C-alpha cells in the first residue's frame, strides 16, 4: 500500500535548535518544518531555528475579534 501526503510541522516555540525535537527532526520521511519570522525576515524571538527549518512565515499575536 502506498500512502501519499505532505506533512508540515511548526518548528516550536522554545527558542532552541529544532534538531532537538521530534517529530520536527524526522529524516525519513522528512516533514516540512515551518518557523516564525518577523516582518523584517528575522527569526521571531520565540521560534526554534536550525538546519531543519524549511520555510518561515511572519508571526503575529493573535487577537480575538467579535463578529
N, C-alpha and C positions, 0 to 999 in steps of 0.2 A: 504494500500500500504506500502510495506517495502522498504526502501532505505538503501543500504549498501555502506560504503566507509570509507576511512581513511582521517582524517582531521589533517593537520600539519600546525602550525603557527610558525613564528620566534618569539623569546622571546621579541625582541625590542632592541633599541639601546640608551637608556636613562640612563643607569647605575642605575636602580631603581628596586624595587620589582615587578616582573611580575604579582603578585596578584592584583596590582592596575589598570591593563589594560585589556580591552576587545578587542578582543574575546579570548585572551590568558587565561583569568581567568574563562572561562566557566567550569561548572562542569557536566552538563547534556545536550548534550553529552560532554565528556571530550576530547578536542583535544590533540594531541601530540605537546608539546612545545619544540622547539629547541633553545638552547643558543649557543653563540660563545665562543670558548676557545682558549688558546694559545697552542703552540707546547709542552708545559710542563703540559698541562691539567689544568691550572689555568683559571678562567673566564677572558675573554678578557675585557680590561678596559672599554669598552663601552656597553657591553651586560647587559641586565636585568637578574636578578638572583632570586632565591627563591624556595619555596617548589613546585611550579607548573612546574618546569623545568623537562622534561623527558629525553632529550638527549642533548649532546653538541658535536660540531664539530669544528675543527680548522678553524679559520677565518683569512684571509689574505686580504691585499689591492688588489683590482682588478687592473690589468694592461692591458692596451689596446695593442694589437699586430696587426701589419699589416701583412696580408697574401697575 
